[in-house]
Amino acid sequence: MKITPTISTPAQPKVEIAELVSEEEVNPWPATGLRRLWLIGFAVLLLAAFALSLILGSVNIPPGDVLTVLLGGTPGRSTWTDIVLKFRLPKALTAMLAGAGLSVSGLQMQTLFSNPLADPFVLGISSGASLGVALVVLSAGAVGLSSLSFLAGLSLLGNIGIVAASSLGSALTLVLVLFVSQRVQSAVTLLILGIMFGYVTGAIVSILLYFSLADRIQAYVAWGFGSFGGVTWSQLQIFAPVIISGLVISYLLIKWLNVLLLGDNYARSLGLELKQARFWIVLSTALLAGSVTAFCGPIGFLGIAVPHLCRALLRSSDHRILMPGVILVGAIVALLADIVAQLPGSGVILPINAVMALLGAPIVSWVILRQRNLKAAFGR
């Protein structure tokens, strides 16, 4: 009796994975079950949160009058028109865009680095923005040179100087990250370099803070708290297109993100150019995180928490489901955190970062603990 040995080759799993990936072309929308209802529910919650953000605040405006203002009519009090159109409406739109942008960039970073703790600022984008603001706000006080007095003068321009400095810092960091991403083979190497860059910039900011004047330190700390209320309509004309462009790029990368879930080796076997994929993922993340940091300050928590929350609720790691879910939930969380930060009915405004952490961290911890382990919560 002749026995023919069976030799397993790596070709078989490659074929199976290729078949799984090719299902995206055959079935562009995966079998969702109740997931579509979840997405519809998220959309309804987003509309409700948007309406509440226009109604609630230090001055509570009746819903009918808010609708009247939006339709161009005259409300019960003339001041309500300015409150809704000049302050609350741009702030609500900014919160939606910022929440969606940071959440999507967090989802991409977690997939790219196979790390459930990765967030939008793991590449050092936030650190670069912080360094730019620190150089403008703190440098004259720290160095004490009259030749640098013009830098301090920029800070007197308020949001304009801070946004310009933060944008420049984010842009320089983006160029550096994109340059490195084309020359390193491993995503882990890119992750470590981003963390090291964050440590270096953090050290420079700490030195500037140590030697700066008290009023300059206060201005920098106020920026570090984060806020959606500082974006004007003119700034929103720049902020909104950049965020939308980043979201569009991210949406076009869904197939690549799904392939990366299978691991780098399988991704290569399917013909995916890892350097090219990494370049576009990093570019979209940097656009989203960098612009939000520039206009709203370094807002944390959203990038880490929202992707985990959506994986748990939607019970899927498929980016065709996660991407729209993360966009909607990120916008909802940002709006709700902003509403709570205003303490409706009072004149007190809390730091948005503190509110997000206090409200969201217990919820996300509960969601993750309900999973069998962190790997299950990450969706792998």
C-alpha positions as CSV (number, residue, x, y, z in Angstrom):
1,M,0.0,0.0,0.0
2,K,1.6,3.2,-1.1
3,I,0.9,6.3,1.0
4,T,1.2,9.7,-0.7
5,P,2.1,12.4,1.8
6,T,0.0,15.5,1.9
7,I,2.0,18.7,1.7
8,S,0.3,21.9,2.8
9,T,1.5,25.0,1.0
10,P,0.8,28.6,1.7
11,A,-1.0,28.9,-1.6
12,Q,-4.3,27.5,-0.2
13,P,-5.0,30.2,2.5
14,K,-4.0,32.9,0.0
15,V,-6.7,31.7,-2.3
16,E,-9.3,31.6,0.5
17,I,-8.4,35.1,1.5
18,A,-8.5,36.4,-2.0
19,E,-11.9,35.0,-2.3
20,L,-13.0,36.7,0.9
21,V,-11.6,40.0,-0.3
22,S,-13.2,39.7,-3.8
23,E,-16.6,39.4,-2.1
24,E,-16.4,43.2,-1.6
25,E,-16.7,43.6,-5.4
26,V,-19.6,41.1,-5.6
27,N,-21.4,42.3,-2.5
28,P,-20.5,46.0,-2.0
29,W,-22.6,46.1,1.2
30,P,-22.0,43.2,3.7
31,A,-24.7,41.2,5.3
32,T,-25.6,43.6,8.0
33,G,-28.7,42.3,9.7
34,L,-29.5,44.8,12.5
35,R,-26.4,46.8,11.7
36,R,-28.3,49.0,9.2
37,L,-30.8,49.8,11.9
38,W,-27.9,50.7,14.2
39,L,-26.6,53.1,11.5
40,I,-30.1,54.6,11.0
41,G,-30.4,55.0,14.8
42,F,-27.0,56.7,14.9
43,A,-28.2,59.2,12.2
44,V,-31.3,60.0,14.2
45,L,-29.3,60.5,17.4
46,L,-27.0,62.8,15.5
47,L,-29.9,65.0,14.3
48,A,-31.2,65.1,17.9
49,A,-27.8,66.0,19.4
50,F,-27.4,68.7,16.7
51,A,-30.8,70.2,17.6
52,L,-30.0,70.1,21.3
53,S,-26.7,71.9,20.7
54,L,-28.6,74.8,19.1
55,I,-31.3,74.9,21.8
56,L,-29.3,74.4,25.1
57,G,-26.7,76.7,26.5
58,S,-26.3,79.5,29.0
59,V,-29.5,80.9,27.3
60,N,-32.1,78.3,26.6
61,I,-33.9,79.1,23.3
62,P,-37.2,77.5,22.5
63,P,-37.0,74.9,19.6
64,G,-39.6,76.9,17.6
65,D,-37.5,80.0,17.7
66,V,-34.4,78.1,16.7
67,L,-36.2,76.8,13.7
68,T,-37.5,80.3,12.9
69,V,-33.9,81.6,13.0
70,L,-32.6,78.8,10.7
71,L,-35.4,79.5,8.2
72,G,-34.5,83.3,8.2
73,G,-37.4,84.5,10.3
74,T,-37.6,86.7,13.4
75,P,-37.6,85.0,16.7
76,G,-39.2,86.1,20.0
77,R,-36.0,88.0,20.9
78,S,-33.7,89.6,18.4
79,T,-30.6,88.6,20.4
80,W,-31.4,84.9,19.8
81,T,-30.6,85.3,16.1
82,D,-27.0,86.3,16.9
83,I,-26.7,83.5,19.5
84,V,-27.8,80.8,17.1
85,L,-26.2,82.0,13.8
86,K,-23.0,83.5,15.0
87,F,-22.1,81.2,17.9
88,R,-24.1,77.9,18.3
89,L,-24.5,76.9,14.6
90,P,-20.7,77.2,13.7
91,K,-19.8,75.5,17.0
92,A,-22.2,72.6,16.4
93,L,-20.8,72.1,12.8
94,T,-17.3,72.3,14.1
95,A,-18.0,69.7,16.8
96,M,-19.5,67.3,14.2
97,L,-16.6,67.7,11.8
98,A,-14.0,67.4,14.6
99,G,-15.7,64.3,16.2
100,A,-16.0,62.5,12.8
101,G,-12.4,63.4,11.8
102,L,-10.7,62.3,15.0
103,S,-12.8,59.1,15.2
104,V,-12.0,58.1,11.6
105,S,-8.3,58.8,12.0
106,G,-8.3,56.8,15.2
107,L,-9.9,53.8,13.4
108,Q,-7.2,54.0,10.7
109,M,-4.3,54.2,13.1
110,Q,-5.6,51.2,15.1
111,T,-5.9,49.2,11.9
112,L,-2.6,50.3,10.4
113,F,-0.5,49.6,13.6
114,S,-2.6,46.6,14.7
115,N,-2.8,48.3,18.1
116,P,-6.0,48.9,20.0
117,L,-4.4,51.8,21.9
118,A,-3.3,53.8,18.8
119,D,-4.9,57.2,18.4
120,P,-4.8,60.0,15.8
121,F,-1.9,61.7,17.5
122,V,0.4,58.6,17.7
123,L,2.3,60.0,14.7
124,G,3.2,63.2,16.5
125,I,0.7,65.5,14.7
126,S,-0.6,66.8,18.0
127,S,2.9,67.3,19.3
128,G,3.9,69.3,16.3
129,A,0.9,71.5,16.6
130,S,1.6,72.0,20.3
131,L,5.1,73.0,19.5
132,G,4.0,75.5,16.9
133,V,1.7,77.1,19.4
134,A,4.2,77.1,22.1
135,L,6.8,78.8,20.0
136,V,4.4,81.6,19.2
137,V,2.9,82.1,22.6
138,L,5.8,81.3,24.8
139,S,9.1,81.9,22.9
140,A,9.4,85.7,23.6
141,G,8.8,85.2,27.3
142,A,11.2,82.2,27.4
143,V,14.1,83.6,25.4
144,G,13.7,87.2,26.3
145,L,15.0,88.6,23.0
146,S,13.4,91.7,21.5
147,S,13.9,90.2,18.0
148,L,11.4,87.6,18.9
149,S,8.8,90.0,20.2
150,F,6.8,89.8,16.9
151,L,6.1,86.1,17.8
152,A,4.4,87.1,21.0
153,G,2.5,89.7,19.1
154,L,0.9,87.0,17.0
155,S,-0.6,85.5,20.1
156,L,-2.4,88.8,20.7
157,L,-4.4,88.2,17.6
158,G,-6.1,85.4,19.4
159,N,-7.3,82.5,17.3
160,I,-5.7,83.7,14.1
161,G,-2.1,83.5,15.4
162,I,-2.7,80.3,17.3
163,V,-4.4,78.6,14.3
164,A,-1.6,79.7,12.0
165,A,1.1,78.4,14.4
166,S,-0.7,75.1,15.0
167,S,-1.3,74.6,11.3
168,L,2.4,75.2,10.5
169,G,3.5,72.8,13.2
170,S,1.1,70.1,12.0
171,A,2.1,70.7,8.4
172,L,5.8,70.3,9.2
173,T,5.1,67.2,11.1
174,L,3.0,65.8,8.3
175,V,5.9,66.4,5.8
176,L,8.3,64.6,8.1
177,V,5.9,61.7,8.8
178,L,5.2,61.2,5.1
179,F,8.9,61.3,4.3
180,V,9.6,58.6,6.9
181,S,6.6,56.5,5.9
182,Q,8.1,56.0,2.4
183,R,11.4,54.8,3.7
184,V,10.6,52.4,6.5
185,Q,9.4,48.9,6.0
186,S,7.6,48.3,9.2
187,A,4.5,50.1,10.6
188,V,5.9,49.4,14.1
189,T,9.0,51.4,13.2
190,L,6.8,54.3,12.1
191,L,4.9,54.1,15.3
192,I,8.0,54.2,17.5
193,L,9.4,57.2,15.5
194,G,6.2,59.0,16.0
195,I,6.2,58.4,19.7
196,M,9.9,59.5,20.0
197,F,9.1,62.7,18.1
198,G,6.2,63.3,20.5
199,Y,8.7,63.0,23.5
200,V,11.1,65.4,21.9
201,T,8.5,68.1,21.1
202,G,7.0,67.6,24.6
203,A,10.4,68.2,26.2
204,I,10.9,71.4,24.1
205,V,7.4,72.7,25.2
206,S,8.1,71.9,28.8
207,I,11.4,73.9,28.7
208,L,9.5,76.9,27.1
209,L,6.8,76.6,29.8
210,Y,9.4,76.6,32.5
211,F,11.0,79.9,31.4
212,S,7.8,81.7,30.2
213,L,5.7,84.4,31.8
214,A,2.5,83.5,33.7
215,D,0.2,85.2,31.2
216,R,1.8,83.3,28.3
217,I,1.5,80.0,30.1
218,Q,-2.2,80.7,30.8
219,A,-2.8,81.4,27.1
220,Y,-1.1,78.1,26.1
221,V,-2.9,76.1,28.8
222,A,-6.3,77.6,27.6
223,W,-5.5,76.4,24.0
224,G,-4.6,72.9,25.4
225,F,-8.0,72.5,27.0
226,G,-9.6,72.3,23.6
227,S,-12.8,74.0,22.4
228,F,-15.2,73.9,19.5
229,G,-16.4,77.4,20.1
230,G,-13.4,79.3,18.7
231,V,-14.0,78.5,15.1
232,T,-15.7,81.4,13.2
233,W,-17.6,81.1,9.9
234,S,-14.6,82.4,8.0
235,Q,-12.3,79.7,9.6
236,L,-15.0,77.1,9.0
237,Q,-14.7,77.7,5.2
238,I,-11.2,76.3,5.5
239,F,-11.8,73.8,8.3
240,A,-14.8,72.1,6.7
241,P,-13.3,71.4,3.2
242,V,-10.1,70.0,4.8
243,I,-12.0,67.6,7.1
244,I,-14.4,66.5,4.3
245,S,-11.4,65.9,2.0
246,G,-9.7,63.7,4.7
247,L,-13.0,61.8,5.2
248,V,-13.4,61.2,1.5
249,I,-9.8,59.8,1.2
250,S,-10.4,57.6,4.2
251,Y,-13.6,56.2,2.7
252,L,-11.7,55.4,-0.5
253,L,-9.2,53.4,1.5
254,I,-11.8,51.0,3.0
255,K,-10.8,48.0,0.9
256,W,-7.1,48.5,1.8
257,L,-8.0,48.8,5.5
258,N,-9.9,45.5,5.3
259,V,-6.9,43.8,3.6
260,L,-4.6,45.1,6.4
261,L,-6.7,43.4,9.0
262,L,-5.4,40.1,7.5
263,G,-1.8,41.0,8.3
264,D,1.1,42.4,6.3
265,N,2.1,39.1,4.8
266,Y,-1.3,38.3,3.4
267,A,-1.7,41.8,2.2
268,R,1.5,41.5,0.2
269,S,0.3,38.2,-1.2
270,L,-2.8,39.9,-2.5
271,G,-0.7,42.5,-4.3
272,L,-1.2,45.4,-1.9
273,E,1.6,47.9,-2.0
274,L,2.1,48.5,1.7
275,K,4.1,51.7,1.3
276,Q,1.5,53.2,-0.9
277,A,-1.3,52.2,1.4
278,R,0.6,53.5,4.4
279,F,1.2,56.8,2.7
280,W,-2.4,57.5,1.9
281,I,-3.6,56.3,5.4
282,V,-1.1,58.5,7.1
283,L,-1.9,61.4,4.8
284,S,-5.7,61.3,5.5
285,T,-5.0,60.8,9.3
286,A,-2.6,63.8,9.4
287,L,-5.1,66.0,7.5
288,L,-7.9,65.1,9.9
289,A,-6.0,65.2,13.2
290,G,-3.8,68.1,12.2
291,S,-6.6,70.4,11.1
292,V,-8.7,69.5,14.2
293,T,-5.8,70.3,16.5
294,A,-5.0,73.5,14.7
295,F,-8.6,74.9,14.9
296,C,-9.9,73.2,18.1
297,G,-6.8,72.3,20.1
298,P,-5.5,68.9,21.1
299,I,-8.7,67.0,21.8
300,G,-8.2,63.5,23.1
301,F,-10.2,60.4,23.8
302,L,-12.3,60.4,20.7
303,G,-9.8,58.7,18.5
304,I,-9.3,55.8,20.9
305,A,-12.8,55.4,22.3
306,V,-15.2,55.7,19.4
307,P,-13.7,52.9,17.2
308,H,-13.9,50.5,20.1
309,L,-17.5,51.6,20.9
310,C,-18.6,51.0,17.3
311,R,-16.9,47.6,17.1
312,A,-18.8,46.5,20.2
313,L,-22.2,47.9,19.1
314,L,-22.0,46.9,15.4
315,R,-20.2,43.6,16.2
316,S,-18.0,43.8,13.2
317,S,-14.5,44.7,12.2
318,D,-15.5,45.3,8.5
319,H,-14.6,48.9,7.6
320,R,-17.5,49.1,5.2
321,I,-19.7,49.0,8.3
322,L,-17.3,50.6,10.8
323,M,-16.5,53.7,8.7
324,P,-20.0,55.2,8.5
325,G,-20.7,54.1,12.1
326,V,-17.5,55.8,13.4
327,I,-18.3,59.0,11.5
328,L,-21.8,59.2,13.0
329,V,-20.9,58.1,16.5
330,G,-17.8,60.4,16.6
331,A,-20.0,63.4,15.7
332,I,-22.6,62.4,18.3
333,V,-20.1,62.1,21.1
334,A,-18.5,65.4,20.3
335,L,-21.8,67.2,20.3
336,L,-23.0,65.6,23.6
337,A,-19.6,66.4,25.2
338,D,-19.9,70.0,24.1
339,I,-23.5,70.3,25.5
340,V,-22.4,69.0,28.8
341,A,-19.3,71.2,28.9
342,Q,-21.6,74.3,28.6
343,L,-23.6,73.3,31.7
344,P,-26.9,74.4,30.1
345,G,-28.5,77.2,32.1
346,S,-25.3,78.5,33.6
347,G,-22.4,80.7,32.4
348,V,-19.7,78.1,33.2
349,I,-17.9,76.3,30.3
350,L,-15.8,73.2,31.3
351,P,-12.7,72.0,29.3
352,I,-14.0,69.8,26.5
353,N,-11.1,67.3,27.1
354,A,-12.1,66.8,30.7
355,V,-15.7,66.2,29.9
356,M,-15.0,63.7,27.2
357,A,-12.7,61.7,29.4
358,L,-15.1,61.7,32.4
359,L,-18.1,60.7,30.4
360,G,-16.6,58.4,27.9
361,A,-13.9,56.5,29.7
362,P,-16.2,54.6,32.0
363,I,-18.5,53.7,29.1
364,V,-15.7,52.4,26.9
365,S,-14.1,50.5,29.8
366,W,-17.4,48.8,30.4
367,V,-17.8,47.9,26.7
368,I,-14.2,46.5,26.6
369,L,-14.6,44.5,29.8
370,R,-17.8,42.9,28.4
371,Q,-15.6,41.4,25.7
372,R,-13.7,38.2,26.3
373,N,-10.4,40.1,25.9
374,L,-9.0,43.2,24.4
375,K,-8.3,41.4,21.2
376,A,-12.0,40.7,20.8
377,A,-12.8,44.3,21.5
378,F,-10.3,45.3,18.8
379,G,-12.1,43.2,16.3
380,R,-9.2,40.8,15.4
